[in-house]
Amino acid sequence: MALALPTIGLLFWLYSQWQDTRLVTMQGQVPEAQQSASEASSKVSKVSDRLYIVETTSSEKFQSATLTRLDRVQDSIVGLSNAPSPR
Protein backbone atom coordinates (compact mmCIF):
# COMPACT_ATOMS: atom_id res chain seq x y z
CA MET A 1 0.00 0.00 0.00
CA ALA A 2 2.91 2.32 0.69
CA LEU A 3 4.13 2.00 -2.91
CA ALA A 4 0.70 2.42 -4.52
CA LEU A 5 0.84 6.20 -4.77
CA PRO A 6 4.40 6.34 -6.21
CA THR A 7 3.49 3.55 -8.65
CA ILE A 8 0.40 5.43 -9.82
CA GLY A 9 2.51 8.58 -10.15
CA LEU A 10 5.10 6.72 -12.22
CA LEU A 11 2.44 5.21 -14.48
CA PHE A 12 0.82 8.61 -14.99
CA TRP A 13 4.21 10.19 -15.77
CA LEU A 14 5.01 7.45 -18.33
CA TYR A 15 1.57 7.85 -19.92
CA SER A 16 1.96 11.64 -20.11
CA GLN A 17 5.39 11.25 -21.75
CA TRP A 18 3.90 8.84 -24.28
CA GLN A 19 1.10 11.34 -24.99
CA ASP A 20 3.65 14.15 -25.40
CA THR A 21 5.60 12.18 -28.01
CA ARG A 22 2.38 11.44 -29.89
CA LEU A 23 1.42 15.13 -29.82
CA VAL A 24 4.85 16.17 -31.08
CA THR A 25 4.53 13.65 -33.92
CA MET A 26 1.07 14.94 -34.80
CA GLN A 27 2.21 18.55 -34.67
CA GLY A 28 4.96 17.66 -37.13
CA GLN A 29 2.38 16.19 -39.50
CA VAL A 30 0.05 19.21 -39.41
CA PRO A 31 2.20 21.47 -41.66
CA GLU A 32 2.55 18.65 -44.19
CA ALA A 33 -1.22 18.18 -44.25
CA GLN A 34 -1.77 21.93 -44.63
CA GLN A 35 0.73 22.09 -47.48
CA SER A 36 -0.92 19.13 -49.22
CA ALA A 37 -4.33 20.75 -48.81
CA SER A 38 -3.16 24.06 -50.26
CA GLU A 39 -1.48 22.28 -53.20
CA ALA A 40 -4.66 20.31 -53.84
CA SER A 41 -6.70 23.51 -53.71
CA SER A 42 -4.47 25.26 -56.24
CA LYS A 43 -4.52 22.23 -58.53
CA VAL A 44 -8.31 22.08 -58.33
CA SER A 45 -8.58 25.69 -59.46
CA LYS A 46 -6.15 25.05 -62.35
CA VAL A 47 -8.10 21.97 -63.44
CA SER A 48 -11.33 23.92 -63.17
CA ASP A 49 -9.91 26.67 -65.39
CA ARG A 50 -8.73 24.11 -67.94
CA LEU A 51 -12.11 22.40 -67.92
CA TYR A 52 -13.83 25.73 -68.48
CA ILE A 53 -11.53 26.44 -71.43
CA VAL A 54 -12.19 23.01 -72.94
CA GLU A 55 -15.95 23.38 -72.48
CA THR A 56 -15.88 26.84 -74.04
CA THR A 57 -13.83 25.63 -77.00
CA SER A 58 -16.10 22.62 -77.53
CA SER A 59 -19.17 24.83 -77.32
CA GLU A 60 -17.74 27.27 -79.85
CA LYS A 61 -16.90 24.44 -82.26
CA PHE A 62 -20.40 22.99 -81.86
CA GLN A 63 -22.02 26.38 -82.45
CA SER A 64 -19.86 27.00 -85.51
CA ALA A 65 -20.66 23.59 -86.98
CA THR A 66 -24.38 24.05 -86.27
CA LEU A 67 -24.45 27.47 -87.92
CA THR A 68 -22.63 26.07 -90.95
CA ARG A 69 -25.20 23.29 -91.26
CA LEU A 70 -28.07 25.76 -90.90
CA ASP A 71 -26.56 27.93 -93.63
CA ARG A 72 -26.34 24.89 -95.91
CA VAL A 73 -29.96 23.98 -95.17
CA GLN A 74 -31.03 27.54 -95.89
CA ASP A 75 -29.07 27.53 -99.16
CA SER A 76 -30.69 24.23 -100.10
CA ILE A 77 -34.16 25.61 -99.38
CA VAL A 78 -33.44 28.70 -101.46
CA GLY A 79 -32.06 26.50 -104.24
CA LEU A 80 -35.16 24.31 -104.19
CA SER A 81 -37.51 27.29 -104.24
CA ASN A 82 -35.66 28.78 -107.23
CA ALA A 83 -35.60 25.52 -109.16
CA PRO A 84 -37.97 25.34 -112.11
CA SER A 85 -41.05 23.33 -111.26
CA PRO A 86 -41.62 20.21 -113.40
CA ARG A 87 -44.67 20.25 -115.70
C-alpha positions as CSV (number, residue, x, y, z in Angstrom):
1,M,0.0,0.0,0.0
2,A,2.9,2.3,0.7
3,L,4.1,2.0,-2.9
4,A,0.7,2.4,-4.5
5,L,0.8,6.2,-4.8
6,P,4.4,6.3,-6.2
7,T,3.5,3.5,-8.7
8,I,0.4,5.4,-9.8
9,G,2.5,8.6,-10.2
10,L,5.1,6.7,-12.2
11,L,2.4,5.2,-14.5
12,F,0.8,8.6,-15.0
13,W,4.2,10.2,-15.8
14,L,5.0,7.4,-18.3
15,Y,1.6,7.9,-19.9
16,S,2.0,11.6,-20.1
17,Q,5.4,11.2,-21.7
18,W,3.9,8.8,-24.3
19,Q,1.1,11.3,-25.0
20,D,3.6,14.1,-25.4
21,T,5.6,12.2,-28.0
22,R,2.4,11.4,-29.9
23,L,1.4,15.1,-29.8
24,V,4.8,16.2,-31.1
25,T,4.5,13.7,-33.9
26,M,1.1,14.9,-34.8
27,Q,2.2,18.6,-34.7
28,G,5.0,17.7,-37.1
29,Q,2.4,16.2,-39.5
30,V,0.1,19.2,-39.4
31,P,2.2,21.5,-41.7
32,E,2.6,18.6,-44.2
33,A,-1.2,18.2,-44.2
34,Q,-1.8,21.9,-44.6
35,Q,0.7,22.1,-47.5
36,S,-0.9,19.1,-49.2
37,A,-4.3,20.8,-48.8
38,S,-3.2,24.1,-50.3
39,E,-1.5,22.3,-53.2
40,A,-4.7,20.3,-53.8
41,S,-6.7,23.5,-53.7
42,S,-4.5,25.3,-56.2
43,K,-4.5,22.2,-58.5
44,V,-8.3,22.1,-58.3
45,S,-8.6,25.7,-59.5
46,K,-6.2,25.0,-62.3
47,V,-8.1,22.0,-63.4
48,S,-11.3,23.9,-63.2
49,D,-9.9,26.7,-65.4
50,R,-8.7,24.1,-67.9
51,L,-12.1,22.4,-67.9
52,Y,-13.8,25.7,-68.5
53,I,-11.5,26.4,-71.4
54,V,-12.2,23.0,-72.9
55,E,-15.9,23.4,-72.5
56,T,-15.9,26.8,-74.0
57,T,-13.8,25.6,-77.0
58,S,-16.1,22.6,-77.5
59,S,-19.2,24.8,-77.3
60,E,-17.7,27.3,-79.9
61,K,-16.9,24.4,-82.3
62,F,-20.4,23.0,-81.9
63,Q,-22.0,26.4,-82.5
64,S,-19.9,27.0,-85.5
65,A,-20.7,23.6,-87.0
66,T,-24.4,24.1,-86.3
67,L,-24.4,27.5,-87.9
68,T,-22.6,26.1,-90.9
69,R,-25.2,23.3,-91.3
70,L,-28.1,25.8,-90.9
71,D,-26.6,27.9,-93.6
72,R,-26.3,24.9,-95.9
73,V,-30.0,24.0,-95.2
74,Q,-31.0,27.5,-95.9
75,D,-29.1,27.5,-99.2
76,S,-30.7,24.2,-100.1
77,I,-34.2,25.6,-99.4
78,V,-33.4,28.7,-101.5
79,G,-32.1,26.5,-104.2
80,L,-35.2,24.3,-104.2
81,S,-37.5,27.3,-104.2
82,N,-35.7,28.8,-107.2
83,A,-35.6,25.5,-109.2
84,P,-38.0,25.3,-112.1
85,S,-41.0,23.3,-111.3
86,P,-41.6,20.2,-113.4
87,R,-44.7,20.2,-115.7
